[in-house]
Amino acid sequence: MKEEFVYAVVQPYFDAVRDIFASFSPAKGVKLTKLKKTKFLVDAKVGRGGTKLPHCEGGRHFAATRDDGLLMYIAPRLVELPEENVVAILSHEFGHAVDHAYPAHFIMPPGGPGKAIYIGHDDTKRHRDWRRLWRSRSLDQIEWAADGIAEAVTGREIGYAGDCMIQSFTGMALCVGDSTCPPPMRRPAGLR
């Protein structure tokens, strides 16, 4: 698949999701404006590796975000997914972008996935303690943070659905014609 085609398909979705995140105001007078600089590159190496689930040919990775939050890598295969999944995946990745560009500004519910809460960056003992914990999070906690931040920004829970456990808002796009398809669920621990 030609990169130009992938850029042409992904760009409008990317721009729309970026605009939603960059204009989000988690507190009075606060916006996530650093995200206006976030760009994406099409990279065929994205998607190699990761968890190989049964019935999930080619893996389940379609995007990745650099640890400064300013660059995303998009697998060409992303354009093969339904629109609903593309937007959910980009929202998850922008959750990572916020988490990296605004480190320790959002706190997660204790015990697992859920909607993130903005706490800002005060120079208080509570925030310093959280920042220390933020640096030592597990891979599951980092992924749950991306979903929790995306939920805080979009108002919609990101679930995982289908044989490949792909990000989804409703789960239905991956289950067309399958009445046995379960609804999406929160990201399970250990999913890579």
C-alpha positions as CSV (number, residue, x, y, z in Angstrom):
1,M,0.0,0.0,0.0
2,K,1.4,3.4,-1.0
3,E,2.3,5.7,1.9
4,E,0.7,8.7,0.1
5,F,-2.6,6.8,0.2
6,V,-2.3,6.1,3.9
7,Y,-1.5,9.7,4.7
8,A,-4.5,10.9,2.6
9,V,-6.8,8.5,4.5
10,V,-5.4,9.0,8.0
11,Q,-4.8,12.8,8.0
12,P,-8.4,14.0,8.4
13,Y,-9.0,11.6,11.3
14,F,-5.6,12.5,12.9
15,D,-6.3,16.2,12.6
16,A,-9.8,15.9,14.1
17,V,-8.7,13.9,17.1
18,R,-5.6,16.1,17.6
19,D,-7.9,19.2,17.6
20,I,-10.2,17.6,20.2
21,F,-7.3,16.8,22.5
22,A,-5.4,20.1,22.0
23,S,-8.5,22.2,22.7
24,F,-9.5,20.1,25.8
25,S,-9.6,22.1,29.0
26,P,-9.1,19.8,32.0
27,A,-9.2,22.8,34.4
28,K,-10.1,26.4,34.2
29,G,-7.6,28.3,32.0
30,V,-5.7,25.0,31.1
31,K,-5.5,23.6,27.6
32,L,-3.4,20.8,26.2
33,T,-1.8,23.0,23.5
34,K,1.5,21.2,23.3
35,L,-0.4,18.6,21.3
36,K,-0.9,21.0,18.4
37,K,2.7,20.1,17.5
38,T,2.0,16.4,17.4
39,K,2.5,14.9,13.9
40,F,2.5,11.4,12.5
41,L,4.6,9.3,10.2
42,V,3.5,6.2,8.3
43,D,5.9,3.4,9.3
44,A,5.5,-0.2,8.0
45,K,7.6,-1.5,11.0
46,V,4.7,-0.6,13.4
47,G,2.7,-3.7,14.2
48,R,5.6,-6.1,14.1
49,G,5.9,-8.0,17.3
50,G,3.5,-7.7,20.2
51,T,1.0,-10.3,21.4
52,K,0.0,-12.8,18.8
53,L,-3.6,-13.7,19.6
54,P,-5.4,-16.6,18.0
55,H,-7.3,-15.6,14.9
56,C,-5.4,-12.3,14.8
57,E,-3.4,-12.4,11.6
58,G,-0.6,-9.8,11.4
59,G,-0.8,-8.7,15.1
60,R,-2.9,-6.1,16.8
61,H,-0.6,-3.1,16.7
62,F,-1.6,-0.2,14.4
63,A,0.1,2.8,16.0
64,A,2.7,3.9,18.5
65,T,3.6,7.3,20.2
66,R,7.1,8.6,20.8
67,D,7.8,9.3,24.5
68,D,7.7,13.1,24.1
69,G,4.1,12.9,22.8
70,L,5.0,14.9,19.6
71,L,5.2,12.1,17.1
72,M,3.0,9.1,16.3
73,Y,3.9,6.2,14.0
74,I,1.0,4.8,12.0
75,A,1.0,1.3,10.5
76,P,-0.3,1.3,6.9
77,R,-2.7,-1.4,7.9
78,L,-4.6,1.1,10.0
79,V,-6.6,2.2,6.9
80,E,-8.0,-1.3,6.6
81,L,-9.9,-0.9,9.9
82,P,-13.4,0.5,10.2
83,E,-13.6,4.3,10.9
84,E,-14.8,3.7,14.5
85,N,-11.6,1.7,15.3
86,V,-9.3,4.2,13.6
87,V,-10.7,7.0,15.8
88,A,-10.5,4.9,18.9
89,I,-6.9,3.9,18.2
90,L,-5.9,7.5,17.5
91,S,-7.7,8.6,20.7
92,H,-5.7,6.0,22.7
93,E,-2.5,7.2,21.1
94,F,-3.3,10.8,21.9
95,G,-3.9,9.6,25.5
96,H,-0.3,8.5,25.4
97,A,0.7,11.8,23.9
98,V,-0.9,13.7,26.7
99,D,0.6,11.4,29.3
100,H,4.1,12.1,27.8
101,A,3.7,15.8,27.0
102,Y,2.1,16.5,30.5
103,P,3.8,13.9,32.7
104,A,2.0,13.1,35.9
105,H,-0.7,15.7,35.3
106,F,-3.4,13.0,35.3
107,I,-4.0,10.4,38.0
108,M,-5.6,7.0,37.5
109,P,-8.2,5.3,39.6
110,P,-6.5,2.8,42.1
111,G,-6.6,-0.8,41.1
112,G,-6.9,-0.7,37.3
113,P,-8.4,0.9,34.3
114,G,-10.8,3.8,34.5
115,K,-11.3,7.5,33.7
116,A,-8.2,9.7,34.4
117,I,-8.5,12.7,36.6
118,Y,-6.5,15.9,36.0
119,I,-4.4,17.0,39.0
120,G,-2.2,19.5,37.3
121,H,1.4,20.2,38.2
122,D,1.4,21.8,41.6
123,D,4.6,21.8,43.6
124,T,3.0,19.9,46.5
125,K,4.1,16.8,48.3
126,R,1.1,14.9,46.9
127,H,2.1,15.8,43.3
128,R,5.8,15.0,43.9
129,D,4.8,11.6,45.3
130,W,2.6,11.0,42.3
131,R,5.3,12.0,39.9
132,R,7.7,9.5,41.5
133,L,5.0,6.8,41.2
134,W,4.2,7.9,37.7
135,R,7.8,7.2,36.6
136,S,7.7,3.6,38.0
137,R,4.3,2.5,36.4
138,S,3.9,-0.9,34.9
139,L,3.2,-1.4,31.2
140,D,-0.4,-2.1,32.1
141,Q,-0.7,1.1,34.1
142,I,0.8,3.1,31.1
143,E,-1.8,1.6,28.7
144,W,-4.6,2.1,31.2
145,A,-3.5,5.8,31.6
146,A,-3.7,6.3,27.8
147,D,-7.3,4.9,27.8
148,G,-8.2,6.9,30.9
149,I,-6.9,10.1,29.5
150,A,-8.7,9.5,26.2
151,E,-11.9,8.9,28.1
152,A,-11.5,12.1,30.1
153,V,-11.0,14.1,26.9
154,T,-13.6,12.4,24.7
155,G,-16.1,11.4,27.3
156,R,-16.2,7.9,25.8
157,E,-14.8,4.8,27.3
158,I,-12.3,3.0,25.1
159,G,-13.0,-0.7,25.0
160,Y,-11.3,-3.6,23.4
161,A,-13.3,-5.9,21.0
162,G,-13.0,-8.5,18.3
163,D,-10.6,-11.4,18.0
164,C,-7.6,-9.0,18.0
165,M,-8.8,-7.0,21.0
166,I,-8.7,-3.7,19.0
167,Q,-9.5,-0.3,20.5
168,S,-13.2,0.5,20.0
169,F,-15.9,2.8,21.3
170,T,-18.8,0.4,20.6
171,G,-17.2,-2.9,19.4
172,M,-19.8,-3.2,16.7
173,A,-17.6,-2.2,13.8
174,L,-15.6,-5.4,14.2
175,C,-18.6,-7.6,14.8
176,V,-20.8,-6.9,11.7
177,G,-22.9,-9.9,11.1
178,D,-21.7,-11.7,14.3
179,S,-24.5,-11.9,16.8
180,T,-22.2,-13.8,19.3
181,C,-19.7,-11.0,19.4
182,P,-19.3,-9.8,23.0
183,P,-19.4,-6.0,23.8
184,P,-16.1,-4.3,24.2
185,M,-14.3,-4.6,27.6
186,R,-11.8,-2.5,29.4
187,R,-8.2,-3.3,28.4
188,P,-7.2,-6.5,30.2
189,A,-3.9,-6.8,32.1
190,G,-1.1,-8.2,30.0
191,L,-2.6,-7.2,26.6
192,R,0.3,-6.0,24.3
